Amino acid sequence: TQHHPKEFMMSADGQYLLLKQRVTPLYRHTTKAEYAVYNLHTRDNPEPLQGFPPHIELEYVAWSPTGHSLVVVKDHNIFYKPDVQASPIQLTTSGTPKLIYNGVPDWVYEEEILGADNAIWWSPQSTYLLYASFNDTRVPKFHFPRYGDLDNPYTEDQEISYPKAGYPNPSFTLYVVKLSTREERKLIPPPEMADWDYYFTTVVWRNDEEVMVTWMNRTQTFAIHTICSVSNGVCNK
């Protein structure tokens, strides 16, 4: 099989390359793509991700910050592979096309807040995985024409969840998963946000047990920086 990767990422331990190929852009940052793994020691032909059908399009794949574990997002659900050869472990089941997004942003968070193709943050020692789950159920839909390639002179109707001023924003929840046990804990927003419609804007691990999260009200006049404990999910200023 010929491989023409658009991107490649080396595992933290230098044993493998992750090849991203046949990339289909979705919006500004998000894509769907096929992935393969190349063993730098054996130098055998790259192999598809074990546990997934060959040539399957995935929304996001990334290495852990230590070793060579992988996180995979397929159909808005998150999977964890402790090892390249290991079977994938499904961490979420709620993913729903155009409605529930786990580990990848919806259009609003991708375009206006995160500016990224994922909403997943590993702890420094790969012990925990923090991810955002977005719910667009209440967000009004916006339709617009989209032009394709030159072989198709007609437009396609595209739909995104787009909250105009005064209409519902996507709701979200931040979760932390301990990967060794798959125990999951929800991060609790600070009480100051209880009466606001709010976003989260920043996630940065402080160490392997604490993570910094910034919360902001919808009018963007008030923000709180918190340190959240993975042991109880409480976020304190």
PyRosetta script that sets phi, psi and omega in degrees:
from pyrosetta import init, pose_from_sequence

init()
pose = pose_from_sequence("TQHHPKEFMMSADGQYLLLKQRVTPLYRHTTKAEYAVYNLHTRDNPEPLQGFPPHIELEYVAWSPTGHSLVVVKDHNIFYKPDVQASPIQLTTSGTPKLIYNGVPDWVYEEEILGADNAIWWSPQSTYLLYASFNDTRVPKFHFPRYGDLDNPYTEDQEISYPKAGYPNPSFTLYVVKLSTREERKLIPPPEMADWDYYFTTVVWRNDEEVMVTWMNRTQTFAIHTICSVSNGVCNK")
pose.set_psi(1, 132.1)
pose.set_omega(1, 177.6)
pose.set_phi(2, -82.9)
pose.set_psi(2, 142.1)
pose.set_omega(2, 179.0)
pose.set_phi(3, -124.5)
pose.set_psi(3, 130.3)
pose.set_omega(3, 178.7)
pose.set_phi(4, -129.1)
pose.set_psi(4, 75.1)
pose.set_omega(4, -173.8)
pose.set_phi(5, -67.5)
pose.set_psi(5, 140.1)
pose.set_omega(5, 172.1)
pose.set_phi(6, -83.6)
pose.set_psi(6, -29.2)
pose.set_omega(6, 178.0)
pose.set_phi(7, -144.4)
pose.set_psi(7, 155.8)
pose.set_omega(7, 169.6)
pose.set_phi(8, -142.6)
pose.set_psi(8, 144.4)
pose.set_omega(8, -176.9)
pose.set_phi(9, -130.4)
pose.set_psi(9, 129.7)
pose.set_omega(9, 179.8)
pose.set_phi(10, -87.6)
pose.set_psi(10, 141.1)
pose.set_omega(10, 175.7)
pose.set_phi(11, -66.4)
pose.set_psi(11, 157.8)
pose.set_omega(11, -175.1)
pose.set_phi(12, -60.5)
pose.set_psi(12, -30.4)
pose.set_omega(12, -179.2)
pose.set_phi(13, -90.9)
pose.set_psi(13, 3.4)
pose.set_omega(13, 176.2)
pose.set_phi(14, 73.9)
pose.set_psi(14, 14.7)
pose.set_omega(14, -176.7)
pose.set_phi(15, -90.4)
pose.set_psi(15, -26.0)
pose.set_omega(15, -171.4)
pose.set_phi(16, -136.7)
pose.set_psi(16, 155.7)
pose.set_omega(16, 167.0)
pose.set_phi(17, -113.9)
pose.set_psi(17, 135.9)
pose.set_omega(17, 172.7)
pose.set_phi(18, -98.5)
pose.set_psi(18, 121.1)
pose.set_omega(18, -177.1)
pose.set_phi(19, -102.7)
pose.set_psi(19, 128.6)
pose.set_omega(19, 178.0)
pose.set_phi(20, -110.1)
pose.set_psi(20, 123.4)
pose.set_omega(20, -173.1)
pose.set_phi(21, -145.9)
pose.set_psi(21, 167.3)
pose.set_omega(21, -178.3)
pose.set_phi(22, 49.4)
pose.set_psi(22, 58.6)
pose.set_omega(22, -172.5)
pose.set_phi(23, -84.8)
pose.set_psi(23, 131.4)
pose.set_omega(23, 174.3)
pose.set_phi(24, -114.1)
pose.set_psi(24, 112.9)
pose.set_omega(24, 177.8)
pose.set_phi(25, -66.2)
pose.set_psi(25, 141.8)
pose.set_omega(25, 174.0)
pose.set_phi(26, -101.7)
pose.set_psi(26, -66.4)
pose.set_omega(26, 174.0)
pose.set_phi(27, -127.1)
pose.set_psi(27, -148.6)
pose.set_omega(27, -173.0)
pose.set_phi(28, -62.6)
pose.set_psi(28, -38.7)
pose.set_omega(28, -176.2)
pose.set_phi(29, -116.5)
pose.set_psi(29, -37.2)
pose.set_omega(29, -173.3)
pose.set_phi(30, -75.9)
pose.set_psi(30, 150.0)
pose.set_omega(30, 179.9)
pose.set_phi(31, -143.6)
pose.set_psi(31, 168.8)
pose.set_omega(31, 160.3)
pose.set_phi(32, -119.6)
pose.set_psi(32, 143.8)
pose.set_omega(32, -176.1)
pose.set_phi(33, -157.5)
pose.set_psi(33, 162.8)
pose.set_omega(33, 170.5)
pose.set_phi(34, -94.2)
pose.set_psi(34, 147.8)
pose.set_omega(34, -177.3)
pose.set_phi(35, -129.4)
pose.set_psi(35, 148.3)
pose.set_omega(35, 174.4)
pose.set_phi(36, -142.2)
pose.set_psi(36, 159.7)
pose.set_omega(36, -179.3)
pose.set_phi(37, -118.8)
pose.set_psi(37, 132.6)
pose.set_omega(37, 179.2)
pose.set_phi(38, -114.3)
pose.set_psi(38, 124.8)
pose.set_omega(38, 179.5)
pose.set_phi(39, -84.0)
pose.set_psi(39, 116.2)
pose.set_omega(39, -175.6)
pose.set_phi(40, -73.8)
pose.set_psi(40, -16.0)
pose.set_omega(40, 179.9)
pose.set_phi(41, -88.8)
pose.set_psi(41, -48.7)
pose.set_omega(41, -179.1)
pose.set_phi(42, -80.3)
pose.set_psi(42, -27.5)
pose.set_omega(42, -177.8)
pose.set_phi(43, 58.3)
pose.set_psi(43, 27.8)
pose.set_omega(43, 172.3)
pose.set_phi(44, -70.5)
pose.set_psi(44, 169.5)
pose.set_omega(44, 177.9)
pose.set_phi(45, -59.1)
pose.set_psi(45, 144.2)
pose.set_omega(45, 176.3)
pose.set_phi(46, -56.4)
pose.set_psi(46, 143.8)
pose.set_omega(46, -179.0)
pose.set_phi(47, -117.5)
pose.set_psi(47, 145.4)
pose.set_omega(47, 173.6)
pose.set_phi(48, -61.0)
pose.set_psi(48, 161.1)
pose.set_omega(48, 178.0)
pose.set_phi(49, -62.5)
pose.set_psi(49, 122.2)
pose.set_omega(49, -179.6)
pose.set_phi(50, -64.7)
pose.set_psi(50, 139.1)
pose.set_omega(50, -179.8)
pose.set_phi(51, 95.3)
pose.set_psi(51, -5.3)
pose.set_omega(51, 177.1)
pose.set_phi(52, -124.5)
pose.set_psi(52, 148.6)
pose.set_omega(52, 179.3)
pose.set_phi(53, -60.7)
pose.set_psi(53, 146.4)
pose.set_omega(53, 176.4)
pose.set_phi(54, -62.4)
pose.set_psi(54, 145.8)
pose.set_omega(54, 177.7)
pose.set_phi(55, 66.7)
pose.set_psi(55, 15.9)
pose.set_omega(55, 177.6)
pose.set_phi(56, -74.7)
pose.set_psi(56, 142.2)
pose.set_omega(56, 176.8)
pose.set_phi(57, -88.1)
pose.set_psi(57, 126.7)
pose.set_omega(57, -179.7)
pose.set_phi(58, -115.8)
pose.set_psi(58, 152.7)
pose.set_omega(58, -175.9)
pose.set_phi(59, -84.9)
pose.set_psi(59, -29.4)
pose.set_omega(59, -178.0)
pose.set_phi(60, -164.6)
pose.set_psi(60, 137.9)
pose.set_omega(60, 173.9)
pose.set_phi(61, -142.4)
pose.set_psi(61, 136.5)
pose.set_omega(61, -180.0)
pose.set_phi(62, -153.2)
pose.set_psi(62, 152.1)
pose.set_omega(62, 175.4)
pose.set_phi(63, -77.0)
pose.set_psi(63, 156.7)
pose.set_omega(63, 168.7)
pose.set_phi(64, -73.9)
pose.set_psi(64, 159.3)
pose.set_omega(64, 179.4)
pose.set_phi(65, -72.6)
pose.set_psi(65, -10.3)
pose.set_omega(65, 173.5)
pose.set_phi(66, -132.4)
pose.set_psi(66, 153.3)
pose.set_omega(66, 175.5)
pose.set_phi(67, 64.6)
pose.set_psi(67, -141.9)
pose.set_omega(67, 180.0)
pose.set_phi(68, -145.3)
pose.set_psi(68, 43.3)
pose.set_omega(68, 169.6)
pose.set_phi(69, -77.7)
pose.set_psi(69, 161.1)
pose.set_omega(69, -178.2)
pose.set_phi(70, -131.5)
pose.set_psi(70, 146.1)
pose.set_omega(70, 167.5)
pose.set_phi(71, -113.9)
pose.set_psi(71, 137.7)
pose.set_omega(71, -175.3)
pose.set_phi(72, -131.0)
pose.set_psi(72, 136.9)
pose.set_omega(72, 172.1)
pose.set_phi(73, -114.6)
pose.set_psi(73, 121.5)
pose.set_omega(73, 179.8)
pose.set_phi(74, -131.8)
pose.set_psi(74, 125.1)
pose.set_omega(74, 178.7)
pose.set_phi(75, 53.1)
pose.set_psi(75, 42.6)
pose.set_omega(75, 177.0)
pose.set_phi(76, 67.8)
pose.set_psi(76, 16.1)
pose.set_omega(76, 175.1)
pose.set_phi(77, -120.7)
pose.set_psi(77, 151.4)
pose.set_omega(77, -174.3)
pose.set_phi(78, -102.2)
pose.set_psi(78, 136.3)
pose.set_omega(78, 176.1)
pose.set_phi(79, -125.5)
pose.set_psi(79, 148.2)
pose.set_omega(79, 179.9)
pose.set_phi(80, -122.7)
pose.set_psi(80, 130.3)
pose.set_omega(80, 175.5)
pose.set_phi(81, -115.0)
pose.set_psi(81, 106.9)
pose.set_omega(81, -179.0)
pose.set_phi(82, -60.0)
pose.set_psi(82, -24.9)
pose.set_omega(82, -178.0)
pose.set_phi(83, -147.7)
pose.set_psi(83, 156.2)
pose.set_omega(83, 179.4)
pose.set_phi(84, -55.3)
pose.set_psi(84, -39.6)
pose.set_omega(84, -177.4)
pose.set_phi(85, -84.5)
pose.set_psi(85, -8.6)
pose.set_omega(85, -174.4)
pose.set_phi(86, -76.4)
pose.set_psi(86, 153.0)
pose.set_omega(86, 173.1)
pose.set_phi(87, -70.2)
pose.set_psi(87, 145.0)
pose.set_omega(87, 179.7)
pose.set_phi(88, -69.2)
pose.set_psi(88, 141.8)
pose.set_omega(88, 176.5)
pose.set_phi(89, -106.6)
pose.set_psi(89, 120.2)
pose.set_omega(89, -177.5)
pose.set_phi(90, -79.8)
pose.set_psi(90, 123.4)
pose.set_omega(90, -178.2)
pose.set_phi(91, -97.4)
pose.set_psi(91, -25.4)
pose.set_omega(91, 178.6)
pose.set_phi(92, -132.5)
pose.set_psi(92, 154.2)
pose.set_omega(92, 179.3)
pose.set_phi(93, -131.2)
pose.set_psi(93, -3.1)
pose.set_omega(93, -172.0)
pose.set_phi(94, -85.7)
pose.set_psi(94, -6.1)
pose.set_omega(94, -176.1)
pose.set_phi(95, -54.5)
pose.set_psi(95, 132.0)
pose.set_omega(95, -177.9)
pose.set_phi(96, -138.6)
pose.set_psi(96, 127.9)
pose.set_omega(96, -178.3)
pose.set_phi(97, -52.9)
pose.set_psi(97, 129.2)
pose.set_omega(97, 175.7)
pose.set_phi(98, 67.1)
pose.set_psi(98, 4.0)
pose.set_omega(98, -177.9)
pose.set_phi(99, -126.8)
pose.set_psi(99, -55.4)
pose.set_omega(99, -176.8)
pose.set_phi(100, -116.5)
pose.set_psi(100, 121.7)
pose.set_omega(100, -177.1)
pose.set_phi(101, -117.9)
pose.set_psi(101, 120.0)
pose.set_omega(101, 175.9)
pose.set_phi(102, -111.6)
pose.set_psi(102, 120.2)
pose.set_omega(102, 175.4)
pose.set_phi(103, 81.3)
pose.set_psi(103, -10.3)
pose.set_omega(103, 172.7)
pose.set_phi(104, -128.7)
pose.set_psi(104, 147.8)
pose.set_omega(104, -176.2)
pose.set_phi(105, -79.6)
pose.set_psi(105, 151.5)
pose.set_omega(105, 166.6)
pose.set_phi(106, -74.4)
pose.set_psi(106, -180.0)
pose.set_omega(106, -173.7)
pose.set_phi(107, -61.8)
pose.set_psi(107, -41.8)
pose.set_omega(107, -176.6)
pose.set_phi(108, -62.6)
pose.set_psi(108, -49.2)
pose.set_omega(108, -178.5)
pose.set_phi(109, -69.9)
pose.set_psi(109, -34.9)
pose.set_omega(109, 177.0)
pose.set_phi(110, -64.3)
pose.set_psi(110, -47.1)
pose.set_omega(110, -171.4)
pose.set_phi(111, -83.2)
pose.set_psi(111, -39.0)
pose.set_omega(111, -168.6)
pose.set_phi(112, -106.3)
pose.set_psi(112, -19.8)
pose.set_omega(112, -170.9)
pose.set_phi(113, -124.7)
pose.set_psi(113, -61.9)
pose.set_omega(113, -173.9)
pose.set_phi(114, -82.1)
pose.set_psi(114, -33.8)
pose.set_omega(114, -177.3)
pose.set_phi(115, 58.1)
pose.set_psi(115, 41.7)
pose.set_omega(115, -173.3)
pose.set_phi(116, -148.1)
pose.set_psi(116, 167.5)
pose.set_omega(116, 179.7)
pose.set_phi(117, -95.7)
pose.set_psi(117, 4.8)
pose.set_omega(117, -178.8)
pose.set_phi(118, -148.3)
pose.set_psi(118, 163.0)
pose.set_omega(118, 174.9)
pose.set_phi(119, -133.5)
pose.set_psi(119, 57.5)
pose.set_omega(119, -177.4)
pose.set_phi(120, -133.9)
pose.set_psi(120, 135.7)
pose.set_omega(120, -179.4)
pose.set_phi(121, -136.9)
pose.set_psi(121, 114.5)
pose.set_omega(121, 176.1)
pose.set_phi(122, -76.0)
pose.set_psi(122, 145.3)
pose.set_omega(122, 168.0)
pose.set_phi(123, -72.3)
pose.set_psi(123, 158.0)
pose.set_omega(123, -171.9)
pose.set_phi(124, -55.9)
pose.set_psi(124, -34.9)
pose.set_omega(124, -178.6)
pose.set_phi(125, -98.9)
pose.set_psi(125, 13.5)
pose.set_omega(125, 178.4)
pose.set_phi(126, 64.7)
pose.set_psi(126, 20.4)
pose.set_omega(126, 179.6)
pose.set_phi(127, -76.8)
pose.set_psi(127, -38.5)
pose.set_omega(127, -175.2)
pose.set_phi(128, -123.9)
pose.set_psi(128, 154.9)
pose.set_omega(128, 172.6)
pose.set_phi(129, -125.2)
pose.set_psi(129, 120.9)
pose.set_omega(129, 174.9)
pose.set_phi(130, -101.2)
pose.set_psi(130, 133.8)
pose.set_omega(130, 178.2)
pose.set_phi(131, -141.0)
pose.set_psi(131, 156.7)
pose.set_omega(131, 175.1)
pose.set_phi(132, -102.6)
pose.set_psi(132, 141.6)
pose.set_omega(132, 172.7)
pose.set_phi(133, -116.7)
pose.set_psi(133, 122.2)
pose.set_omega(133, -177.2)
pose.set_phi(134, -107.8)
pose.set_psi(134, 139.3)
pose.set_omega(134, -179.9)
pose.set_phi(135, -122.2)
pose.set_psi(135, 113.4)
pose.set_omega(135, -178.0)
pose.set_phi(136, -101.1)
pose.set_psi(136, 16.1)
pose.set_omega(136, -173.7)
pose.set_phi(137, -56.7)
pose.set_psi(137, -40.7)
pose.set_omega(137, -175.2)
pose.set_phi(138, -92.5)
pose.set_psi(138, -2.4)
pose.set_omega(138, -176.2)
pose.set_phi(139, -82.7)
pose.set_psi(139, 127.5)
pose.set_omega(139, 178.7)
pose.set_phi(140, -60.9)
pose.set_psi(140, 151.7)
pose.set_omega(140, -178.2)
pose.set_phi(141, -94.8)
pose.set_psi(141, 144.1)
pose.set_omega(141, 178.1)
pose.set_phi(142, -121.4)
pose.set_psi(142, 130.3)
pose.set_omega(142, -178.7)
pose.set_phi(143, -110.1)
pose.set_psi(143, 141.1)
pose.set_omega(143, 178.4)
pose.set_phi(144, -152.5)
pose.set_psi(144, 153.6)
pose.set_omega(144, 178.2)
pose.set_phi(145, -79.6)
pose.set_psi(145, 145.2)
pose.set_omega(145, 178.3)
pose.set_phi(146, -130.1)
pose.set_psi(146, 129.8)
pose.set_omega(146, -179.9)
pose.set_phi(147, -86.4)
pose.set_psi(147, 138.8)
pose.set_omega(147, 179.0)
pose.set_phi(148, -97.6)
pose.set_psi(148, -148.0)
pose.set_omega(148, -179.4)
pose.set_phi(149, -81.7)
pose.set_psi(149, 178.2)
pose.set_omega(149, -175.1)
pose.set_phi(150, -67.3)
pose.set_psi(150, -18.9)
pose.set_omega(150, 179.4)
pose.set_phi(151, -74.7)
pose.set_psi(151, -14.3)
pose.set_omega(151, -177.9)
pose.set_phi(152, -123.7)
pose.set_psi(152, 100.1)
pose.set_omega(152, -176.2)
pose.set_phi(153, -75.3)
pose.set_psi(153, -7.9)
pose.set_omega(153, -177.8)
pose.set_phi(154, -99.0)
pose.set_psi(154, 152.6)
pose.set_omega(154, 179.0)
pose.set_phi(155, -84.9)
pose.set_psi(155, 159.7)
pose.set_omega(155, 172.9)
pose.set_phi(156, -110.3)
pose.set_psi(156, 143.6)
pose.set_omega(156, 178.5)
pose.set_phi(157, -80.9)
pose.set_psi(157, 121.7)
pose.set_omega(157, 179.1)
pose.set_phi(158, -108.7)
pose.set_psi(158, 147.5)
pose.set_omega(158, -179.7)
pose.set_phi(159, -129.5)
pose.set_psi(159, 131.6)
pose.set_omega(159, 172.3)
pose.set_phi(160, -132.3)
pose.set_psi(160, 156.4)
pose.set_omega(160, 173.3)
pose.set_phi(161, -83.5)
pose.set_psi(161, 115.1)
pose.set_omega(161, -170.9)
pose.set_phi(162, -133.8)
pose.set_psi(162, 106.3)
pose.set_omega(162, -178.8)
pose.set_phi(163, -86.1)
pose.set_psi(163, 110.2)
pose.set_omega(163, 172.7)
pose.set_phi(164, -77.1)
pose.set_psi(164, 169.2)
pose.set_omega(164, -177.5)
pose.set_phi(165, -55.5)
pose.set_psi(165, 130.8)
pose.set_omega(165, 178.6)
pose.set_phi(166, 89.2)
pose.set_psi(166, -5.2)
pose.set_omega(166, 179.4)
pose.set_phi(167, -107.3)
pose.set_psi(167, 161.1)
pose.set_omega(167, -173.1)
pose.set_phi(168, -62.3)
pose.set_psi(168, 136.4)
pose.set_omega(168, 171.5)
pose.set_phi(169, -82.8)
pose.set_psi(169, 163.9)
pose.set_omega(169, 169.3)
pose.set_phi(170, -62.2)
pose.set_psi(170, 139.9)
pose.set_omega(170, 172.0)
pose.set_phi(171, -88.9)
pose.set_psi(171, 160.8)
pose.set_omega(171, -178.3)
pose.set_phi(172, -149.1)
pose.set_psi(172, 158.6)
pose.set_omega(172, 171.9)
pose.set_phi(173, -138.1)
pose.set_psi(173, 138.6)
pose.set_omega(173, 174.9)
pose.set_phi(174, -101.1)
pose.set_psi(174, 129.5)
pose.set_omega(174, -179.7)
pose.set_phi(175, -122.2)
pose.set_psi(175, 148.1)
pose.set_omega(175, 172.2)
pose.set_phi(176, -120.0)
pose.set_psi(176, 129.2)
pose.set_omega(176, 179.4)
pose.set_phi(177, -114.0)
pose.set_psi(177, 127.2)
pose.set_omega(177, 170.2)
pose.set_phi(178, -82.3)
pose.set_psi(178, 113.8)
pose.set_omega(178, -167.2)
pose.set_phi(179, -70.5)
pose.set_psi(179, -26.6)
pose.set_omega(179, -179.3)
pose.set_phi(180, -70.7)
pose.set_psi(180, -29.5)
pose.set_omega(180, -177.8)
pose.set_phi(181, -116.4)
pose.set_psi(181, -13.4)
pose.set_omega(181, -174.7)
pose.set_phi(182, 62.8)
pose.set_psi(182, 21.8)
pose.set_omega(182, 172.6)
pose.set_phi(183, -70.2)
pose.set_psi(183, 131.7)
pose.set_omega(183, -175.4)
pose.set_phi(184, -116.4)
pose.set_psi(184, 139.9)
pose.set_omega(184, 178.6)
pose.set_phi(185, -134.4)
pose.set_psi(185, 139.1)
pose.set_omega(185, 178.3)
pose.set_phi(186, -88.6)
pose.set_psi(186, 136.2)
pose.set_omega(186, 173.8)
pose.set_phi(187, -79.8)
pose.set_psi(187, 134.5)
pose.set_omega(187, -175.4)
pose.set_phi(188, -96.5)
pose.set_psi(188, 118.3)
pose.set_omega(188, 179.2)
pose.set_phi(189, -60.7)
pose.set_psi(189, 153.7)
pose.set_omega(189, 179.0)
pose.set_phi(190, -63.9)
pose.set_psi(190, 148.1)
pose.set_omega(190, -177.0)
pose.set_phi(191, -60.4)
pose.set_psi(191, -23.5)
pose.set_omega(191, 179.3)
pose.set_phi(192, -62.3)
pose.set_psi(192, -19.7)
pose.set_omega(192, -178.9)
pose.set_phi(193, -92.2)
pose.set_psi(193, -0.2)
pose.set_omega(193, -172.4)
pose.set_phi(194, -59.4)
pose.set_psi(194, -34.4)
pose.set_omega(194, -175.1)
pose.set_phi(195, -100.2)
pose.set_psi(195, 9.6)
pose.set_omega(195, -176.9)
pose.set_phi(196, -113.6)
pose.set_psi(196, 155.8)
pose.set_omega(196, 159.8)
pose.set_phi(197, -86.4)
pose.set_psi(197, 124.7)
pose.set_omega(197, -168.2)
pose.set_phi(198, -140.7)
pose.set_psi(198, 164.5)
pose.set_omega(198, 175.3)
pose.set_phi(199, -116.4)
pose.set_psi(199, 168.3)
pose.set_omega(199, 156.1)
pose.set_phi(200, -109.8)
pose.set_psi(200, 146.3)
pose.set_omega(200, -174.7)
pose.set_phi(201, -121.6)
pose.set_psi(201, -26.7)
pose.set_omega(201, -174.9)
pose.set_phi(202, -141.1)
pose.set_psi(202, 138.5)
pose.set_omega(202, 172.0)
pose.set_phi(203, -133.0)
pose.set_psi(203, 121.6)
pose.set_omega(203, 178.5)
pose.set_phi(204, -141.3)
pose.set_psi(204, 124.8)
pose.set_omega(204, 176.9)
pose.set_phi(205, -71.0)
pose.set_psi(205, 129.8)
pose.set_omega(205, 176.0)
pose.set_phi(206, -84.1)
pose.set_psi(206, -40.8)
pose.set_omega(206, 173.9)
pose.set_phi(207, -157.9)
pose.set_psi(207, -165.2)
pose.set_omega(207, -175.0)
pose.set_phi(208, -79.7)
pose.set_psi(208, -3.6)
pose.set_omega(208, -178.3)
pose.set_phi(209, -121.0)
pose.set_psi(209, -10.6)
pose.set_omega(209, -176.8)
pose.set_phi(210, -135.2)
pose.set_psi(210, 144.2)
pose.set_omega(210, -179.1)
pose.set_phi(211, -135.9)
pose.set_psi(211, 138.3)
pose.set_omega(211, 178.0)
pose.set_phi(212, -90.9)
pose.set_psi(212, 130.6)
pose.set_omega(212, 177.1)
pose.set_phi(213, -128.7)
pose.set_psi(213, 133.9)
pose.set_omega(213, 174.6)
pose.set_phi(214, -104.4)
pose.set_psi(214, 130.8)
pose.set_omega(214, 179.8)
pose.set_phi(215, -115.0)
pose.set_psi(215, 142.5)
pose.set_omega(215, -178.1)
pose.set_phi(216, -140.7)
pose.set_psi(216, 140.2)
pose.set_omega(216, 178.1)
pose.set_phi(217, -72.7)
pose.set_psi(217, 162.5)
pose.set_omega(217, -171.9)
pose.set_phi(218, -63.1)
pose.set_psi(218, -35.2)
pose.set_omega(218, 179.5)
pose.set_phi(219, -77.5)
pose.set_psi(219, -4.1)
pose.set_omega(219, 175.4)
pose.set_phi(220, 60.2)
pose.set_psi(220, 39.9)
pose.set_omega(220, 176.0)
pose.set_phi(221, -109.7)
pose.set_psi(221, -3.5)
pose.set_omega(221, -173.7)
pose.set_phi(222, -151.1)
pose.set_psi(222, 129.1)
pose.set_omega(222, 179.2)
pose.set_phi(223, -136.7)
pose.set_psi(223, 149.6)
pose.set_omega(223, 177.7)
pose.set_phi(224, -129.5)
pose.set_psi(224, 130.7)
pose.set_omega(224, 172.6)
pose.set_phi(225, -97.6)
pose.set_psi(225, 124.5)
pose.set_omega(225, -177.1)
pose.set_phi(226, -124.8)
pose.set_psi(226, 155.4)
pose.set_omega(226, 169.0)
pose.set_phi(227, -108.8)
pose.set_psi(227, 120.7)
pose.set_omega(227, -175.7)
pose.set_phi(228, -106.0)
pose.set_psi(228, 134.6)
pose.set_omega(228, 178.6)
pose.set_phi(229, -90.7)
pose.set_psi(229, 130.7)
pose.set_omega(229, 179.0)
pose.set_phi(230, -74.8)
pose.set_psi(230, -15.7)
pose.set_omega(230, -178.2)
pose.set_phi(231, -74.9)
pose.set_psi(231, -32.2)
pose.set_omega(231, -179.2)
pose.set_phi(232, -130.8)
pose.set_psi(232, -5.4)
pose.set_omega(232, 178.1)
pose.set_phi(233, 79.6)
pose.set_psi(233, 1.0)
pose.set_omega(233, -176.7)
pose.set_phi(234, -78.3)
pose.set_psi(234, 135.9)
pose.set_omega(234, 179.2)
pose.set_phi(235, -113.4)
pose.set_psi(235, 116.7)
pose.set_omega(235, -178.2)
pose.set_phi(236, -113.4)
pose.set_psi(236, 147.5)
pose.set_omega(236, 176.9)
pose.set_phi(237, -67.1)
pose.dump_pdb("model.pdb")
